Amino acid sequence: MSNANASYLNILGEDLQLTFDIDLSSEKIIEISYKGSLVPRYLAELEELKTHILNQKYSFALSFKAKLLTQQLKNSLVPLSLWLTHKAIEDYLGTTAKLVQQKDMLCLCFGISLSDLKKQVLSRDTYGLSEVVSETLASSACGSCKDLIIQSLNDIRSQHGLVLGFGATRTRFDKSGHWLKIKNQYPSELIISIDEHKKFWMAREGIVDQVQIEIVDIEGHHLSFSIAPAGDRARNEKILAAFGEYLFSVIGARFYLQLE
């Protein structure tokens, strides 16, 4: 009988250690144990995987697919328990076992691909690095793919005219299909600029403690805002109108401001 071990340590110092006892003659996993501060968080995942691979040959465990797990565990592109299983078998074999093989792989440790990332970015307005790490664990092991993931997130948004935090739209493109620039600024740059102008203008007008103004969306020259408190709509529309005139004076472009 031989042991196969794998461990995971996150940036908070929380750990999870997985150990297999593999029978040398039958090559079956005859015992699975785990310990560490992360066990309570991943217990259901570990227990389910255990029901699938215990008393099976290690080759079966190595080929086991995440899609065979419950729907709950499918939400994670590569469950931590499955990743540790592959790492433990790597340890047993003295080789590097690959969890998945894809041409567009970004994170080799957890098997996250560029196509995986693209699906999430195109369907979720606020999908960023923190969501990638918390939901897939990508870049949390060796960390070598972190810069590549950040660059990929930015490239995907740039290619599809997306701005972090805002929904997809075609009106951010000109007739040639290129990103629409206003005063030589792309939408993401423009939002930052307008937000800085907003802060200055609100301080100048002495209304910082009276209202909260937030940009909700941008569609070319059209800007949507939310203002709290929202009770007096007529007052809020006057505030937006005044801010619109200020933006025209400092940026030199006419924007159409509206309440969400």
C-alpha positions in Angstrom: 0.0 0.0 0.0 1.3 3.5 -0.8 0.2 7.0 0.1 -0.6 9.7 -2.4 -0.7 13.3 -1.1 -1.8 16.7 -2.2 -2.3 20.0 -0.5 -3.7 23.5 -1.2 -2.8 26.7 0.7 -4.6 30.0 0.0 -3.3 33.5 0.6 -5.1 33.6 3.9 -3.1 30.7 5.2 -6.1 28.3 5.1 -5.2 24.8 3.9 -6.7 21.5 2.7 -4.7 18.3 2.6 -5.8 15.2 0.8 -4.3 11.7 1.2 -5.1 8.5 -0.7 -4.0 5.0 0.3 -3.5 3.1 -3.0 -3.2 -0.7 -3.1 -0.1 -1.5 -5.1 -1.3 -4.7 -6.6 -4.8 -3.7 -7.6 -4.0 0.0 -8.1 -7.3 0.9 -6.3 -7.8 3.8 -3.9 -8.8 2.0 -0.7 -8.8 4.9 1.7 -9.3 8.7 1.4 -8.7 11.1 4.2 -8.4 14.9 4.4 -7.6 17.5 7.0 -7.0 21.2 7.3 -8.9 24.4 8.1 -10.7 24.4 4.7 -12.3 21.0 5.3 -15.7 22.4 6.6 -16.0 24.6 3.6 -15.4 21.8 1.1 -16.7 18.8 3.1 -19.8 18.2 0.8 -17.6 18.4 -2.3 -15.0 16.0 -0.8 -17.6 13.5 0.4 -19.3 13.4 -3.0 -16.1 12.9 -4.9 -15.2 10.1 -2.4 -18.4 8.2 -3.3 -17.3 8.2 -6.9 -13.6 7.2 -6.7 -13.2 5.2 -3.5 -12.4 1.5 -4.4 -11.8 2.5 -8.0 -8.4 2.4 -9.8 -6.4 5.6 -9.6 -6.6 5.7 -13.4 -10.4 6.1 -13.1 -9.9 8.9 -10.6 -7.5 10.6 -13.0 -10.0 10.5 -15.8 -13.0 11.5 -13.7 -14.8 14.6 -15.1 -16.3 17.5 -13.1 -19.5 17.2 -15.2 -20.3 14.0 -13.5 -20.6 15.8 -10.1 -23.8 17.4 -8.9 -25.2 20.6 -10.3 -24.1 22.4 -7.2 -20.4 21.5 -7.7 -20.6 22.1 -11.5 -20.8 25.8 -10.6 -17.1 25.7 -10.0 -15.2 25.1 -13.3 -12.8 22.8 -11.5 -13.8 21.8 -8.0 -10.9 21.9 -5.5 -11.4 18.3 -4.5 -10.9 17.2 -8.1 -7.8 19.3 -8.5 -6.3 17.8 -5.3 -7.2 14.3 -6.6 -5.1 14.9 -9.7 -2.3 16.4 -7.7 -2.3 13.4 -5.3 -2.1 11.0 -8.3 0.8 13.1 -9.7 2.5 12.6 -6.4 1.9 8.8 -6.5 3.1 8.4 -10.1 5.9 10.9 -9.8 4.7 12.6 -13.0 2.6 15.6 -14.0 -1.0 14.6 -14.6 -3.0 17.2 -16.6 -6.5 17.9 -15.4 -7.7 18.9 -18.8 -6.0 19.6 -22.1 -7.1 22.7 -24.1 -5.3 24.8 -26.6 -6.4 28.0 -24.9 -5.4 27.1 -21.4 -4.7 30.0 -19.0 -4.3 28.3 -15.6 -2.6 24.9 -15.9 -3.1 24.2 -12.1 -6.9 24.4 -12.3 -7.5 23.9 -16.0 -9.1 27.3 -16.7 -9.2 28.2 -20.4 -9.6 31.4 -22.3 -13.0 30.1 -23.6 -14.1 29.5 -20.0 -13.2 33.1 -19.1 -14.9 34.5 -22.2 -18.2 32.9 -21.4 -18.2 34.4 -18.0 -17.2 37.9 -19.1 -19.8 38.1 -21.9 -22.6 37.0 -19.5 -21.7 38.9 -16.4 -21.2 42.7 -16.2 -19.0 42.6 -13.1 -16.9 39.5 -13.7 -13.3 40.4 -12.7 -10.2 38.8 -11.2 -11.7 38.5 -7.7 -14.6 36.4 -9.2 -12.1 34.3 -11.2 -10.1 33.5 -8.0 -13.1 32.9 -5.7 -15.1 30.8 -8.2 -12.4 28.8 -10.0 -9.3 29.2 -7.8 -7.3 30.1 -10.9 -4.0 31.9 -10.1 -4.3 30.9 -6.4 -1.9 28.0 -6.5 1.4 28.9 -8.2 0.2 32.4 -9.2 2.1 32.4 -12.5 -1.1 32.9 -14.6 -2.4 36.0 -12.7 -1.0 38.6 -15.1 -2.2 36.6 -18.1 -5.7 36.3 -16.6 -5.9 40.0 -16.0 -4.7 40.8 -19.5 -7.2 38.3 -20.9 -10.1 39.9 -19.0 -9.1 43.3 -20.4 -8.7 41.9 -24.0 -12.1 40.2 -24.0 -13.8 43.4 -22.9 -11.9 45.5 -25.4 -12.8 43.1 -28.3 -16.5 43.1 -27.4 -17.0 46.8 -26.5 -17.6 46.0 -22.8 -16.9 48.2 -19.8 -16.5 46.5 -16.4 -19.8 46.9 -14.4 -21.9 47.8 -17.5 -24.0 45.7 -19.8 -23.2 44.7 -23.4 -24.2 47.1 -26.1 -23.5 47.7 -29.8 -23.9 51.5 -29.6 -20.3 51.8 -28.2 -19.1 51.1 -31.7 -18.9 53.5 -34.7 -20.2 52.6 -38.2 -16.8 50.9 -39.0 -17.2 48.6 -36.1 -14.5 50.3 -34.1 -14.8 51.5 -30.5 -16.6 54.8 -30.3 -14.3 57.5 -28.8 -15.6 60.8 -27.4 -12.9 63.5 -27.1 -10.3 60.7 -27.8 -11.5 58.7 -24.8 -12.9 55.1 -24.9 -16.0 54.5 -22.7 -14.0 53.0 -19.8 -11.7 56.0 -19.7 -14.6 58.4 -20.1 -16.5 56.9 -17.2 -13.5 57.4 -14.9 -13.1 61.0 -16.2 -16.8 61.8 -15.7 -16.8 60.3 -12.2 -13.8 62.6 -11.2 -15.6 65.6 -12.7 -18.7 64.6 -10.8 -16.9 64.6 -7.5 -15.3 68.0 -8.1 -18.7 69.5 -9.2 -20.6 68.1 -6.2 -18.0 69.5 -3.8 -18.1 72.9 -5.6 -21.9 73.0 -5.4 -21.9 71.9 -1.7 -24.2 68.9 -2.3 -21.8 66.1 -1.3 -23.7 65.5 1.9 -27.2 65.9 0.4 -27.3 63.4 -2.6 -25.4 60.5 -4.0 -24.9 60.4 -7.8 -23.8 57.3 -9.6 -23.2 56.5 -13.3 -25.4 53.5 -14.2 -24.7 53.1 -17.9 -23.1 54.8 -20.9 -24.4 54.5 -24.5 -22.3 56.8 -26.7 -23.2 60.3 -25.6 -26.1 59.1 -23.5 -25.4 58.7 -19.8 -27.8 57.1 -17.2 -27.5 58.1 -13.6 -29.1 57.1 -10.3 -29.5 59.7 -7.6 -30.3 59.1 -4.0 -32.5 60.0 -2.3 -34.8 59.3 -5.3 -38.0 60.8 -3.9 -38.0 64.2 -5.6 -37.5 63.4 -9.2 -38.0 66.9 -10.5 -35.2 68.1 -8.2 -32.9 65.3 -9.4 -33.6 66.1 -13.0 -32.5 69.7 -12.4 -29.3 68.4 -10.7 -28.5 66.3 -13.7 -29.2 69.1 -16.1 -26.8 71.4 -14.2 -24.2 68.7 -14.1 -24.6 68.1 -17.8 -23.9 71.8 -18.5 -20.8 71.5 -16.3 -19.6 68.4 -18.2 -20.0 70.3 -21.5 -17.9 73.2 -20.2 -15.0 71.0 -19.0 -15.0 68.1 -21.6 -16.3 70.0 -24.6 -18.8 67.4 -25.6 -22.6 67.5 -25.2 -23.9 64.5 -23.2 -27.5 63.5 -22.7 -28.0 62.7 -19.0 -31.1 60.8 -17.8 -32.3 59.2 -14.6 -32.4 55.4 -14.6 
